Every structure is written in structure tokens, then in C-alpha cells.
């Protein structure tokens, strides 16, 4: 159905999520479209504070039945059994909330994030699919959200399945889905990024923060450019989440981008009027050495640069 939509937001700042959900609810109040939020108390308070500041009258919206508020933990307890959603109990809990005929509904849910945080990743992914099945023939706009740090620690295959369960992925914050850079003593940092164009800026921020923390400003610009090209290749040609790893050892900075695609990057000579096609040539020019290796789930493309920024 054309009016069915299931989107996901990945965030690195709880305030940014609160603002997004508040706009989601405010739009529903303005349109007089019922909206359900299934969230935890801290997020609910942030959303209602935002709504009040926006003049959206959240108390009246709840009294009028336009905004229905459910607690995420309590709601999940109704249908999650041993860390996984029971389809029959899920339907029993959710279907009464859904519209019939031409009626519309907007719904924000934090339940999948709750499961993932508990380590019940399989259960979270199953819940995503149950939502897709139950809203398939209804006019429902569904939004869910995950903290970027949560996905950064996840397996690429799991993050890929999460992305595939949604129509659209949006990033909230400086570099969500990369995790926070660790203390300067760490010699290896890694994070998972999502297959959307905005992830390229996230990768740049992730790498620059890491190098700044290590005091390697001299190589920062070149390393950011190399990483950007490797990440662009993953987004354009891999179409899957990718893991960026940056490591330092023996005067060398090594950057690696692992994705779920078996398509090998190619270095070729671009014509003067080509808008792209120079990515791997740029990587080769800025690196001491670079390459690509197969992994069980795809490939990893890597490059090594001198950490003092001297030419290769």
C-alpha cells in the first residue's frame, strides 16, 4: 500500500531523537492523524517537553485520544517470550491499535532498540519483520530508532538485516552508527556505518576524531580523504552496512573498510570530464600500499599511510 512506510533513525544524541519524535507527533496532532508512541519514560519526557515548547499541547492531545502513549518495557513484556517476539501475542497486542479501511496511523516504537540493547538481536530483527507484516495492508507510518553505539558493536550481517527491514534510514547527529572514539591510548578503533550518502560525512568525522585523539594531525587530511573514498565505494557499490577500522602501529596508519559485497573495487583512468571514477586511484596515490581481500561475508578494502604525513 502506497501509504505504508517503515523508517528508522540512527542517532548519537538522545536530544536529537527527542526532537525527531516530537516533530513526528506534532505533525500528527496538526493533521489530526492518530499517533502512538511506544517509548521509555526518559524519551517520553523529552518529547512532551519539546511538544510543549512547540505549542502542540501534548496533554490535550492525549486527552483527545490523538496521541496514545505506551511504555516500551511494559508493552514488550506482553509479547516477548525468552527474548523473542511471539507472533500470536504480538498480534494480540498490536492489531487493536492499527487502523482499518482508509483510516491512518502514525507510530513510533522503541521496542526493537530495547531488545537489541538486551543482546536479543535475533528477537529485534524478528520484531522488525513482524511489524512489516502487520502494517503491509494498512495506512501506517512507522518510525523506530537505534542508538549508533548499539549498532557500532553489532555484526555487519545483523545491521544489514536491520537496514533491509526499512524503507528509509536517516542519521541524526555528528557521526551516528560509528560509536564513540576511544581514549588516545587505544591503537585500534572501529565502527559500523550505514549504506546511505550521509554516512560518508560520519566516516570522515569518525576518522578525524580518532587521529586528533592520537595526536596525528599531520596525516589527518590524507587519511580522511582515503577513508572517504573507501567508504564511498562501499555505499555506491556495496549497498550494505560497512565497518570502518583505523589502526596505528610502527609509524603507519592503516584504514580498512569491510562491507557485505563481493564486488571488487577497480582502479581505472578517468577521463577529464568524468564526475567520478578516480576513487581507488586517489587511494593508491595517497597510500604507501593498499589492497582488497575477501572475507566470509564480502570483502575488506584497506590502505596504509605514514603517520607523519610525509608523501609515500
N, C-alpha and C positions, 0 to 999 in steps of 0.2 A: 504494500500500500504506500502511495506516494507520501502520505503524512506520517509514516512511521520512521523514526530516527533514533539511533542509539550512538551517542557520542561519549568520549572520555576526555577528561582533563588530567594532565600530569603536572604536579606543582612542587615547588621547593619552598613555598611560603604559605603558611596557613591563612594569613590575611588575604592573600591573593585568591585563595579558594573561597573564602568567605564572601569576598566581593563578587566573584563569579556567580556563586549560588544566589546571592541577594539579587543580582540583575536578572537571573533566571526566574526567580519568584516574582520580582516586581513586574516583569513583562507579563506574567500570567495574571497577576492582580489587575493590571491595566487592561488586558484583553478579556478579562472575566472568564479565563480558562482555568478550571480546577488544577491545583498543583499539590503534589505530595512530596514532602522531604523526609527521607529516612536517614537520619544522621545522629551523631553523638552530641551530648549536651554542649560541649565547647564550641562546636561548629554552629549549632543552632543559635547560641547566644550571639556569636559574631554576625550571623546572617540577620537576625532580628534587630541588632543594633544598627546595621547598615540600612535595613529597610526603614527604620525609624528616621535615620538621618536623611533618607531619600524622600521622606514624606509618604511612604507607601502604606502606613497604618497596619502593621503586622497583626496587632491584637484584633482589630476589626476583621481582617481577612480570615483569621482563624475562627472568629465567632460566626462569620457569614458562611463558613464551610468552603471558601475558595482555597484556603491553604490548610491542608491536613498535615499534621506533624506526627511522625512516628520515631521512636527511639531505635537506633540501629541495632544495638545489642539485644534488646528485648524482642524486636521483630525477627532477628536472625534465630533466636532461640526457639521460635515457633516451627521452623522447618529445617534447621541444620542438625544432622544426626552424625555424630562421630566425625565432625569436620567437613561433612559433605552435605549439600542440599538434597533433601528427599523430594522428588518431583511431585508426589501427591500432596505432601504437606505444603510445599511451595505454592502449588495452585490454589490450595485451600486458603492460604494466607493472602495471596496477591490478587487473584481473579476478582474478588469483590471490590477491589479498588479501581479496576480498569473500566474504561468507558465502553458503552455499547452503541451500535449503529454509527451515526455520524458524530457522536459526542467526542470531545477531545480531552486529553490529559497531558500534563507535563509532570515528570517525576525525576527527582534527584535521589540517588541511592549511594550510601557509603558502605553498604554491606560487603561488597566484593573486596574492598580495602581492608575491612575488619578481618575477613578470612585470610587474606594474603599476609597480613601482619602476624597472625597466629601461626603462620607456617603452613596453612592449609591451602597451598597454591592450586592443587587439583580441584579442590572444592570451589575456589574463587572462579576458576575458568569454567567449571560446570555451571555455576550460577550465572555467569555471563550468557551462556548458551540457553539456559532456561528462560532468561529474560527475553532473548531474541525470539524464542519460540512463542512465548505467551503474548508478545506485542505484535507479532507478524501481521495480523489482520485487523489491527486496531489503530486508531489515530492517536498514537502515543509518542511523545518526545521524551526520551530517556537520557539522562546525563549521569555519569558516575565519575569517580576521581580516585587517583592513586598518588601517594607521595613519591616524588622522584627517587628519594633514597631507598625506598622499598623496592622499586624496580631495578635500581642500580645493583642490588645484591642478588637479583634473580638470574635464572638461566635464560640464555637467549631464546631457546625454544619456547619457554613459558611466556616471555614478554611478547614474542611473535604471535602466539595464540591470542594473547590479550588484545593486541592491536587488530588482529583479523576479526575479532568479535564486534568491532565497532565500525561505524560509518565514517567517523572523523576523529582525529586525535589533535588536541590542542595543548600547547605548552604554556605554563604560567610561571614566570619568574626568570631569573638570570640564566641558569642552566639546569633546568629540571631533568630528572632521569639520568643524572651523571653522578649523583651522590656528592658529598662534601669532600673537598680536598683535605687530605690528612696532614698531620704535623710535618714540619720540614725534615724530620729525621727519616721518614719513610722514603724508600728508594723506588717503590713501585706503586702507582696509583691506577685505578681503573674505574670505569663507569659504563653503564648501558645507556644508549641513546636511541631515540625512536626514529622511524623512517619517514620523517617529514622535513620539509625545507628548513623550518625554524631550528631544527636540531643542529644545523651547521654552526649557527651562532653559539649554541650551547656548547658544542665541542670546543670552539675557539676559547670560550671563557674558561672551560674546564682545564685546558692545557695551559693557558696563560696563568691561571691561578696557581697551578702546580709548579710551574717554572719560577714564578715570583716567590713562592714559598721556599724553593730550593736556592734562591739567590742566583738563578741562571738567566739573568736579564739579557745577556749578550746573544743567546741563541733563541730567545723568545719569539721574535718576529718570524724567523725562518721556520721554527717548529710549528707555530700556529698556522702558517701557510701550508706546510706539508700536511699537517693533520686535516686542515680544511679540504684539501684535495682528496685525501684518502676517504674522508667522511662523505664528501660529495659523490664519489664513486659508489660508495655503499648505498646512499639514498637513491641515486638515479638508476643504478643497475642492479643493486641487490634487493631493493624494495622490502627490506626486513630490518628489524632492530639490529643494532650493531654495538659491539663492546670496544671502547677505546682504552688502550693501556699505554701509559707513559712510564718509562723506567730510566734510571740514571746509574751508570757504573763505568769506572775506568775512563773518565773523560768523554763519555759518549751518552747521548740521549737517544733512546730507542722508542719509537712511536709505532703502535700496532693497532690496526682496525680489523676486528673479526666480525663477519656477517654470515648470514644463512644462505648465501647464494654461491653456486658453483661457477658462475660466470667469471672468467679470469679478466682482470684489467689489462688493457693493451696500451702500449706506448706507440704512438704514431705521429708523424709530422703533420701539423695542422696548417691549412692554407691561411694566408694573411687575412682573408675575410671570414674565417670560421669564428663563431662565437664561443666554441668550446673545443674540446679535443686535446688540450695541452696539459691536462691534469697530471698524468703519470710522467710526462717529460719534465714538468716543474719539480715533481718529487725527486726524480733522478738527478736533476741539476743541483738541487739543494742538499742532497744527502751524500754521505760517504758511500753508503750502499743501501740498496732497497730490494725488495722482492715480494713474492707471494707464495704461500704454502697452503696445501689442502688441510682441512680439519674434518672431523667426523660429520659435522653439520653444515659445512660450507667451505670457507677459506679465511685466511688471515693475511692481510697486506701490511707490510712493515717498511720502516725506513730508519736509518741511523744517522745522527748529526753530531758533530763535535760540540761539546757543551760550552766551549769558549767562543763560539760563533765564528771561528775562522773558516774560510772557504774550504770546500772539500778538495 
